[in-house]
Amino acid sequence: MAVKDTPPSYLLVCPAAPEGFPADAQATMPPAVRFAAIRLATAFAAVRAQLDRLIEWHAPASCTTVHKDR
């Protein structure tokens, strides 16, 4: 598919994942807070994956070299 307009370069920057919760720490969260954190993390991962796919569609292999977790 031919693309007529190239997106601005700032829209083609691969998203970086934030550092997660520390593995060596413990916390007590009420179930509602824990489920909210899980929902937020799941939604963030889905949006990041969608953005990665869009960038990869426009510029193949650009994000796979950035993300080491793949």
Gaussian input, Z-matrix of N, CA and C with variables (Angstrom, degrees):
# hf/3-21g

backbone

0 1
 N
 C     1     B1
 C     2     B2     1     A1
 N     3     B3     2     A2     1     D1
 C     4     B4     3     A3     2     D2
 C     5     B5     4     A4     3     D3
 N     6     B6     5     A5     4     D4
 C     7     B7     6     A6     5     D5
 C     8     B8     7     A7     6     D6
 N     9     B9     8     A8     7     D7
 C    10    B10     9     A9     8     D8
 C    11    B11    10    A10     9     D9
 N    12    B12    11    A11    10    D10
 C    13    B13    12    A12    11    D11
 C    14    B14    13    A13    12    D12
 N    15    B15    14    A14    13    D13
 C    16    B16    15    A15    14    D14
 C    17    B17    16    A16    15    D15
 N    18    B18    17    A17    16    D16
 C    19    B19    18    A18    17    D17
 C    20    B20    19    A19    18    D18
 N    21    B21    20    A20    19    D19
 C    22    B22    21    A21    20    D20
 C    23    B23    22    A22    21    D21
 N    24    B24    23    A23    22    D22
 C    25    B25    24    A24    23    D23
 C    26    B26    25    A25    24    D24
 N    27    B27    26    A26    25    D25
 C    28    B28    27    A27    26    D26
 C    29    B29    28    A28    27    D27
 N    30    B30    29    A29    28    D28
 C    31    B31    30    A30    29    D29
 C    32    B32    31    A31    30    D30
 N    33    B33    32    A32    31    D31
 C    34    B34    33    A33    32    D32
 C    35    B35    34    A34    33    D33
 N    36    B36    35    A35    34    D34
 C    37    B37    36    A36    35    D35
 C    38    B38    37    A37    36    D36
 N    39    B39    38    A38    37    D37
 C    40    B40    39    A39    38    D38
 C    41    B41    40    A40    39    D39
 N    42    B42    41    A41    40    D40
 C    43    B43    42    A42    41    D41
 C    44    B44    43    A43    42    D42
 N    45    B45    44    A44    43    D43
 C    46    B46    45    A45    44    D44
 C    47    B47    46    A46    45    D45
 N    48    B48    47    A47    46    D46
 C    49    B49    48    A48    47    D47
 C    50    B50    49    A49    48    D48
 N    51    B51    50    A50    49    D49
 C    52    B52    51    A51    50    D50
 C    53    B53    52    A52    51    D51
 N    54    B54    53    A53    52    D52
 C    55    B55    54    A54    53    D53
 C    56    B56    55    A55    54    D54
 N    57    B57    56    A56    55    D55
 C    58    B58    57    A57    56    D56
 C    59    B59    58    A58    57    D57
 N    60    B60    59    A59    58    D58
 C    61    B61    60    A60    59    D59
 C    62    B62    61    A61    60    D60
 N    63    B63    62    A62    61    D61
 C    64    B64    63    A63    62    D62
 C    65    B65    64    A64    63    D63
 N    66    B66    65    A65    64    D64
 C    67    B67    66    A66    65    D65
 C    68    B68    67    A67    66    D66
 N    69    B69    68    A68    67    D67
 C    70    B70    69    A69    68    D68
 C    71    B71    70    A70    69    D69
 N    72    B72    71    A71    70    D70
 C    73    B73    72    A72    71    D71
 C    74    B74    73    A73    72    D72
 N    75    B75    74    A74    73    D73
 C    76    B76    75    A75    74    D74
 C    77    B77    76    A76    75    D75
 N    78    B78    77    A77    76    D76
 C    79    B79    78    A78    77    D77
 C    80    B80    79    A79    78    D78
 N    81    B81    80    A80    79    D79
 C    82    B82    81    A81    80    D80
 C    83    B83    82    A82    81    D81
 N    84    B84    83    A83    82    D82
 C    85    B85    84    A84    83    D83
 C    86    B86    85    A85    84    D84
 N    87    B87    86    A86    85    D85
 C    88    B88    87    A87    86    D86
 C    89    B89    88    A88    87    D87
 N    90    B90    89    A89    88    D88
 C    91    B91    90    A90    89    D89
 C    92    B92    91    A91    90    D90
 N    93    B93    92    A92    91    D91
 C    94    B94    93    A93    92    D92
 C    95    B95    94    A94    93    D93
 N    96    B96    95    A95    94    D94
 C    97    B97    96    A96    95    D95
 C    98    B98    97    A97    96    D96
 N    99    B99    98    A98    97    D97
 C   100   B100    99    A99    98    D98
 C   101   B101   100   A100    99    D99
 N   102   B102   101   A101   100   D100
 C   103   B103   102   A102   101   D101
 C   104   B104   103   A103   102   D102
 N   105   B105   104   A104   103   D103
 C   106   B106   105   A105   104   D104
 C   107   B107   106   A106   105   D105
 N   108   B108   107   A107   106   D106
 C   109   B109   108   A108   107   D107
 C   110   B110   109   A109   108   D108
 N   111   B111   110   A110   109   D109
 C   112   B112   111   A111   110   D110
 C   113   B113   112   A112   111   D111
 N   114   B114   113   A113   112   D112
 C   115   B115   114   A114   113   D113
 C   116   B116   115   A115   114   D114
 N   117   B117   116   A116   115   D115
 C   118   B118   117   A117   116   D116
 C   119   B119   118   A118   117   D117
 N   120   B120   119   A119   118   D118
 C   121   B121   120   A120   119   D119
 C   122   B122   121   A121   120   D120
 N   123   B123   122   A122   121   D121
 C   124   B124   123   A123   122   D122
 C   125   B125   124   A124   123   D123
 N   126   B126   125   A125   124   D124
 C   127   B127   126   A126   125   D125
 C   128   B128   127   A127   126   D126
 N   129   B129   128   A128   127   D127
 C   130   B130   129   A129   128   D128
 C   131   B131   130   A130   129   D129
 N   132   B132   131   A131   130   D130
 C   133   B133   132   A132   131   D131
 C   134   B134   133   A133   132   D132
 N   135   B135   134   A134   133   D133
 C   136   B136   135   A135   134   D134
 C   137   B137   136   A136   135   D135
 N   138   B138   137   A137   136   D136
 C   139   B139   138   A138   137   D137
 C   140   B140   139   A139   138   D138
 N   141   B141   140   A140   139   D139
 C   142   B142   141   A141   140   D140
 C   143   B143   142   A142   141   D141
 N   144   B144   143   A143   142   D142
 C   145   B145   144   A144   143   D143
 C   146   B146   145   A145   144   D144
 N   147   B147   146   A146   145   D145
 C   148   B148   147   A147   146   D146
 C   149   B149   148   A148   147   D147
 N   150   B150   149   A149   148   D148
 C   151   B151   150   A150   149   D149
 C   152   B152   151   A151   150   D150
 N   153   B153   152   A152   151   D151
 C   154   B154   153   A153   152   D152
 C   155   B155   154   A154   153   D153
 N   156   B156   155   A155   154   D154
 C   157   B157   156   A156   155   D155
 C   158   B158   157   A157   156   D156
 N   159   B159   158   A158   157   D157
 C   160   B160   159   A159   158   D158
 C   161   B161   160   A160   159   D159
 N   162   B162   161   A161   160   D160
 C   163   B163   162   A162   161   D161
 C   164   B164   163   A163   162   D162
 N   165   B165   164   A164   163   D163
 C   166   B166   165   A165   164   D164
 C   167   B167   166   A166   165   D165
 N   168   B168   167   A167   166   D166
 C   169   B169   168   A168   167   D167
 C   170   B170   169   A169   168   D168
 N   171   B171   170   A170   169   D169
 C   172   B172   171   A171   170   D170
 C   173   B173   172   A172   171   D171
 N   174   B174   173   A173   172   D172
 C   175   B175   174   A174   173   D173
 C   176   B176   175   A175   174   D174
 N   177   B177   176   A176   175   D175
 C   178   B178   177   A177   176   D176
 C   179   B179   178   A178   177   D177
 N   180   B180   179   A179   178   D178
 C   181   B181   180   A180   179   D179
 C   182   B182   181   A181   180   D180
 N   183   B183   182   A182   181   D181
 C   184   B184   183   A183   182   D182
 C   185   B185   184   A184   183   D183
 N   186   B186   185   A185   184   D184
 C   187   B187   186   A186   185   D185
 C   188   B188   187   A187   186   D186
 N   189   B189   188   A188   187   D187
 C   190   B190   189   A189   188   D188
 C   191   B191   190   A190   189   D189
 N   192   B192   191   A191   190   D190
 C   193   B193   192   A192   191   D191
 C   194   B194   193   A193   192   D192
 N   195   B195   194   A194   193   D193
 C   196   B196   195   A195   194   D194
 C   197   B197   196   A196   195   D195
 N   198   B198   197   A197   196   D196
 C   199   B199   198   A198   197   D197
 C   200   B200   199   A199   198   D198
 N   201   B201   200   A200   199   D199
 C   202   B202   201   A201   200   D200
 C   203   B203   202   A202   201   D201
 N   204   B204   203   A203   202   D202
 C   205   B205   204   A204   203   D203
 C   206   B206   205   A205   204   D204
 N   207   B207   206   A206   205   D205
 C   208   B208   207   A207   206   D206
 C   209   B209   208   A208   207   D207

   B1=1.4348
   B2=1.5271
   B3=1.2746
   B4=1.4554
   B5=1.5235
   B6=1.3182
   B7=1.4590
   B8=1.5219
   B9=1.3298
   B10=1.4562
   B11=1.5184
   B12=1.3256
   B13=1.4546
   B14=1.5194
   B15=1.3099
   B16=1.4570
   B17=1.5272
   B18=1.3310
   B19=1.4685
   B20=1.5304
   B21=1.3187
   B22=1.4585
   B23=1.5296
   B24=1.3046
   B25=1.4668
   B26=1.5246
   B27=1.3290
   B28=1.4681
   B29=1.5312
   B30=1.3307
   B31=1.4615
   B32=1.5255
   B33=1.3138
   B34=1.4607
   B35=1.5223
   B36=1.3215
   B37=1.4616
   B38=1.5184
   B39=1.3285
   B40=1.4599
   B41=1.5244
   B42=1.3309
   B43=1.4659
   B44=1.5234
   B45=1.2957
   B46=1.4644
   B47=1.5186
   B48=1.3071
   B49=1.4677
   B50=1.5195
   B51=1.3111
   B52=1.4623
   B53=1.5202
   B54=1.3053
   B55=1.4506
   B56=1.5289
   B57=1.2996
   B58=1.4613
   B59=1.5188
   B60=1.3179
   B61=1.4575
   B62=1.5226
   B63=1.3192
   B64=1.4645
   B65=1.5330
   B66=1.3165
   B67=1.4630
   B68=1.5266
   B69=1.3253
   B70=1.4584
   B71=1.5317
   B72=1.3123
   B73=1.4633
   B74=1.5234
   B75=1.2976
   B76=1.4676
   B77=1.5158
   B78=1.3148
   B79=1.4665
   B80=1.5210
   B81=1.2894
   B82=1.4525
   B83=1.5185
   B84=1.3186
   B85=1.4601
   B86=1.5151
   B87=1.2937
   B88=1.4534
   B89=1.5363
   B90=1.3075
   B91=1.4692
   B92=1.5289
   B93=1.3224
   B94=1.4677
   B95=1.5306
   B96=1.3199
   B97=1.4631
   B98=1.5256
   B99=1.3273
   B100=1.4748
   B101=1.5202
   B102=1.3324
   B103=1.4621
   B104=1.5262
   B105=1.3213
   B106=1.4661
   B107=1.5280
   B108=1.3288
   B109=1.4678
   B110=1.5275
   B111=1.3206
   B112=1.4670
   B113=1.5275
   B114=1.3409
   B115=1.4662
   B116=1.5239
   B117=1.3368
   B118=1.4698
   B119=1.5243
   B120=1.3214
   B121=1.4642
   B122=1.5283
   B123=1.3181
   B124=1.4636
   B125=1.5255
   B126=1.3217
   B127=1.4623
   B128=1.5278
   B129=1.3356
   B130=1.4593
   B131=1.5288
   B132=1.3249
   B133=1.4648
   B134=1.5288
   B135=1.3290
   B136=1.4628
   B137=1.5273
   B138=1.3243
   B139=1.4666
   B140=1.5359
   B141=1.3244
   B142=1.4638
   B143=1.5255
   B144=1.3267
   B145=1.4643
   B146=1.5306
   B147=1.3338
   B148=1.4569
   B149=1.5267
   B150=1.3187
   B151=1.4592
   B152=1.5268
   B153=1.3196
   B154=1.4701
   B155=1.5303
   B156=1.3370
   B157=1.4660
   B158=1.5162
   B159=1.3316
   B160=1.4543
   B161=1.5254
   B162=1.3183
   B163=1.4669
   B164=1.5262
   B165=1.3371
   B166=1.4638
   B167=1.5225
   B168=1.3286
   B169=1.4580
   B170=1.5235
   B171=1.3239
   B172=1.4608
   B173=1.5296
   B174=1.3377
   B175=1.4692
   B176=1.5324
   B177=1.3317
   B178=1.4682
   B179=1.5269
   B180=1.3372
   B181=1.4645
   B182=1.5231
   B183=1.3316
   B184=1.4603
   B185=1.5223
   B186=1.3163
   B187=1.4653
   B188=1.5209
   B189=1.2981
   B190=1.4576
   B191=1.5217
   B192=1.3170
   B193=1.4678
   B194=1.5211
   B195=1.3321
   B196=1.4637
   B197=1.5142
   B198=1.3375
   B199=1.4491
   B200=1.5249
   B201=1.2938
   B202=1.4553
   B203=1.5204
   B204=1.3439
   B205=1.4674
   B206=1.5210
   B207=1.2886
   B208=1.4712
   B209=1.4889
   A1=108.25
   A2=116.90
   A3=121.35
   A4=110.12
   A5=115.05
   A6=121.05
   A7=107.89
   A8=116.00
   A9=119.98
   A10=112.28
   A11=116.39
   A12=120.83
   A13=109.75
   A14=116.23
   A15=120.93
   A16=108.27
   A17=117.05
   A18=118.75
   A19=110.51
   A20=117.35
   A21=120.06
   A22=109.98
   A23=116.61
   A24=121.06
   A25=112.81
   A26=118.16
   A27=119.30
   A28=111.39
   A29=118.21
   A30=120.64
   A31=112.23
   A32=117.30
   A33=121.59
   A34=112.69
   A35=117.03
   A36=121.10
   A37=107.80
   A38=116.38
   A39=121.25
   A40=109.66
   A41=116.73
   A42=119.47
   A43=111.66
   A44=116.10
   A45=121.57
   A46=108.73
   A47=115.95
   A48=120.29
   A49=109.17
   A50=117.07
   A51=118.95
   A52=110.29
   A53=116.07
   A54=120.38
   A55=108.23
   A56=116.37
   A57=120.97
   A58=112.17
   A59=115.15
   A60=120.78
   A61=109.35
   A62=118.95
   A63=120.57
   A64=110.79
   A65=116.39
   A66=121.64
   A67=111.94
   A68=117.57
   A69=120.40
   A70=113.18
   A71=117.39
   A72=121.31
   A73=109.57
   A74=115.24
   A75=120.89
   A76=109.19
   A77=114.37
   A78=120.04
   A79=108.15
   A80=115.11
   A81=120.79
   A82=107.20
   A83=114.97
   A84=120.52
   A85=108.78
   A86=116.82
   A87=118.61
   A88=108.99
   A89=118.02
   A90=120.35
   A91=113.91
   A92=118.30
   A93=120.28
   A94=111.43
   A95=117.00
   A96=121.01
   A97=110.08
   A98=116.33
   A99=120.36
   A100=110.46
   A101=116.98
   A102=119.81
   A103=111.67
   A104=117.07
   A105=120.06
   A106=110.65
   A107=117.26
   A108=120.64
   A109=110.61
   A110=116.39
   A111=120.49
   A112=110.47
   A113=116.87
   A114=120.30
   A115=111.20
   A116=116.61
   A117=120.32
   A118=111.25
   A119=117.02
   A120=120.28
   A121=111.17
   A122=116.75
   A123=120.65
   A124=110.85
   A125=116.91
   A126=120.74
   A127=110.86
   A128=116.97
   A129=120.09
   A130=110.58
   A131=117.06
   A132=120.76
   A133=111.20
   A134=117.21
   A135=120.46
   A136=111.35
   A137=116.97
   A138=120.45
   A139=110.04
   A140=116.65
   A141=120.23
   A142=110.68
   A143=117.80
   A144=121.44
   A145=110.89
   A146=116.58
   A147=120.00
   A148=110.55
   A149=117.09
   A150=120.64
   A151=110.76
   A152=116.76
   A153=120.35
   A154=110.68
   A155=116.37
   A156=119.87
   A157=111.25
   A158=117.52
   A159=120.88
   A160=110.88
   A161=116.80
   A162=120.54
   A163=110.10
   A164=117.42
   A165=121.16
   A166=111.31
   A167=116.88
   A168=120.13
   A169=110.51
   A170=115.63
   A171=120.00
   A172=111.84
   A173=117.16
   A174=122.08
   A175=107.82
   A176=117.55
   A177=120.95
   A178=113.35
   A179=115.02
   A180=125.37
   A181=114.06
   A182=118.70
   A183=119.07
   A184=112.40
   A185=118.54
   A186=120.12
   A187=113.12
   A188=118.52
   A189=120.15
   A190=111.34
   A191=117.30
   A192=119.39
   A193=111.48
   A194=117.01
   A195=121.47
   A196=111.05
   A197=117.16
   A198=122.38
   A199=110.14
   A200=116.44
   A201=121.51
   A202=111.83
   A203=117.07
   A204=120.23
   A205=112.68
   A206=118.80
   A207=121.35
   A208=111.90
   D1=128.63
   D2=178.36
   D3=-81.85
   D4=135.36
   D5=178.36
   D6=-105.06
   D7=124.82
   D8=-177.06
   D9=-75.52
   D10=-40.97
   D11=-177.09
   D12=-115.74
   D13=133.98
   D14=175.72
   D15=-87.86
   D16=131.23
   D17=178.54
   D18=-64.47
   D19=154.19
   D20=176.35
   D21=-60.74
   D22=151.00
   D23=-175.27
   D24=-60.28
   D25=-32.52
   D26=-179.16
   D27=-67.15
   D28=-19.95
   D29=176.48
   D30=-83.97
   D31=-12.09
   D32=-178.53
   D33=-104.29
   D34=16.01
   D35=177.52
   D36=-82.57
   D37=127.93
   D38=-179.01
   D39=-67.76
   D40=133.56
   D41=-178.06
   D42=-71.62
   D43=140.92
   D44=176.88
   D45=-97.41
   D46=140.13
   D47=178.55
   D48=-81.64
   D49=136.73
   D50=176.14
   D51=-72.85
   D52=159.03
   D53=176.69
   D54=-68.20
   D55=140.66
   D56=-177.76
   D57=-83.68
   D58=-168.75
   D59=177.20
   D60=-65.87
   D61=146.89
   D62=178.67
   D63=-64.59
   D64=136.94
   D65=-177.88
   D66=-76.66
   D67=-22.15
   D68=-175.68
   D69=-98.40
   D70=12.47
   D71=-179.37
   D72=-116.05
   D73=156.59
   D74=177.78
   D75=-122.24
   D76=147.00
   D77=177.40
   D78=-146.81
   D79=152.96
   D80=175.33
   D81=-111.63
   D82=123.03
   D83=179.13
   D84=-123.86
   D85=140.10
   D86=171.54
   D87=-62.69
   D88=150.12
   D89=-178.02
   D90=-52.61
   D91=-39.79
   D92=-179.45
   D93=-62.84
   D94=-38.87
   D95=179.00
   D96=-70.25
   D97=-41.78
   D98=178.61
   D99=-61.42
   D100=-45.39
   D101=179.71
   D102=-65.66
   D103=-35.11
   D104=176.51
   D105=-65.38
   D106=-41.79
   D107=178.05
   D108=-63.27
   D109=-39.74
   D110=177.81
   D111=-64.85
   D112=-43.69
   D113=178.47
   D114=-60.88
   D115=-44.44
   D116=179.80
   D117=-63.77
   D118=-44.54
   D119=-179.69
   D120=-65.03
   D121=-39.87
   D122=178.98
   D123=-65.72
   D124=-43.14
   D125=178.79
   D126=-65.35
   D127=-41.83
   D128=178.33
   D129=-61.48
   D130=-43.31
   D131=179.56
   D132=-62.93
   D133=-39.05
   D134=179.44
   D135=-66.96
   D136=-42.46
   D137=179.58
   D138=-66.96
   D139=-41.45
   D140=177.90
   D141=-62.17
   D142=-42.57
   D143=178.65
   D144=-64.20
   D145=-39.75
   D146=178.86
   D147=-65.24
   D148=-42.81
   D149=178.47
   D150=-65.05
   D151=-40.96
   D152=175.83
   D153=-57.73
   D154=-45.72
   D155=-179.17
   D156=-63.10
   D157=-40.03
   D158=178.83
   D159=-64.43
   D160=-44.66
   D161=179.34
   D162=-65.63
   D163=-42.48
   D164=178.56
   D165=-63.14
   D166=-34.88
   D167=178.14
   D168=-65.07
   D169=-39.39
   D170=-178.60
   D171=-79.89
   D172=-40.07
   D173=-178.14
   D174=-135.95
   D175=86.53
   D176=-175.69
   D177=-53.02
   D178=142.18
   D179=176.16
   D180=67.52
   D181=11.73
   D182=-179.78
   D183=-77.02
   D184=-36.35
   D185=-179.06
   D186=-90.13
   D187=-24.65
   D188=-179.61
   D189=-66.84
   D190=-25.42
   D191=176.93
   D192=-82.28
   D193=-20.12
   D194=-179.94
   D195=-83.00
   D196=-45.28
   D197=-176.11
   D198=-86.52
   D199=115.75
   D200=179.77
   D201=-83.57
   D202=-11.91
   D203=-175.03
   D204=-85.41
   D205=11.91
   D206=-179.92
   D207=-102.29

